[in-house]
Amino acid sequence: MTAATVLCFLGASVALTVAPGPDNTFIVAQGISRGRKAAIVTALGMCSGISVHTTAAAFGISALLYSSATAFQILKFAGAGYLLFLAWKCLKEQQVLLPQGVSDGRSFWFLFRRGFIMNVINPKVALFFLAFLPQFVSPGSDMAAMQMFLLGVLFMAQAVVVFSIIGWLSGSVGNVILQNPRIARWFGWLTAGIFASLGVRLAFAQR
């Protein structure tokens, strides 16, 4: 790969990461509902999930997922079910948002793990990297798998930076909103709604 190719890949990656989407929406919701640290930890979990997809794409595992309709459907509905479960859990607890400085007992490890699982069990993310990464690999290279893996690491690195910034900014807004219980309650319902909408969206996703 040339330096120009790497810069082109990095530019495209940042543009795709910044573009509004389910991941950005979820991180913003976490920032508003739980603050900066929770949003950033969730973002780190989601970015760690990228490492699984990029490794799978580099070594052909995602190609198997693409070729098998059954595997795609199983992973798709497992992911949708998990997201709908999170939505139901939020509504059941009736405590999606808390006043600033109050903890609900959930560790940062819990938030990290949830972000990681949400990313890993989404087959659309796996297929995205399977289609995206090869476009920047040197044609005919004997090191194609390694190049894809390294590009995946670069994508993950920029995603950590972009998502962390989004989490920090949304957390700043959240600190203001949490001072008003009435507004905070509406954002609590919004968080549950985001989980549900992501689950439904994934359930109807096609390859």
C-alpha positions, 0 to 999 in steps of 0.5 A, a space after each residue: 500500500 502506498 501512503 496516498 492509499 492509506 491517507 485516502 482510506 483514513 479520510 473515507 473512514 473518518 467520513 463514514 464514522 462521522 456520518 449519522 448512523 445507529 452507532 453515533 445515535 447510541 453513543 449520543 444517547 449514552 452521553 446524554 443519559 449517563 454522562 461523558 465517561 459512560 459514553 466514552 466507555 461504551 464507544 470503546 466497547 463498540 470500537 473493540 468490536 470492530 477488531 473482531 469484524 476486521 479480523 474476520 474480513 481479513 481472514 475470510 470468515 465474513 465471506 462465509 457469513 455472506 455466502 450462508 443465508 442461514 448464518 446471516 439470519 441466525 446472527 441477525 436475529 440474535 442481535 435484534 433480540 439482544 437489542 430488544 431485550 435491552 429496550 425492555 430492560 430499560 423500560 422495566 427498570 424505569 431508571 434509564 436516567 439518573 441525576 448527575 453524580 448518582 450511580 445505578 451500580 453499573 460498572 464501566 465494564 458492563 457498559 464496555 461489554 454491552 457496546 462490544 456485544 452490540 457491535 459483534 453480533 451485527 452481521 451488517 457490520 461484518 459485511 461492511 468491512 468485507 466490502 470496504 477493506 479490499 478496495 484499499 488493498 494492493 491488487 495481487 498482493 501476497 499480503 492481502 490478509 495482513 493489509 486488510 488487518 492493518 487497515 482494520 486496526 487503523 479504522 478502529 483507531 480513528 473510530 476510537 477518537 471520533 466516537 470519544 469526541 462524540 461521547 464527550 460532547 454529548 456528555 456535556 449536553 447531558 450534564 445540563 439536561 440531567 438538571 431538569 428531571 422532566 426533560 431527563 425523563 423524556 430522554 430516558 424513554 428516548 434511550 429505550 426507543 433507540 434500543 428498540 428501533 435498532 433492534 427492529 432495523 436489524 431484524 429487517 436488514 437484508 444482506 
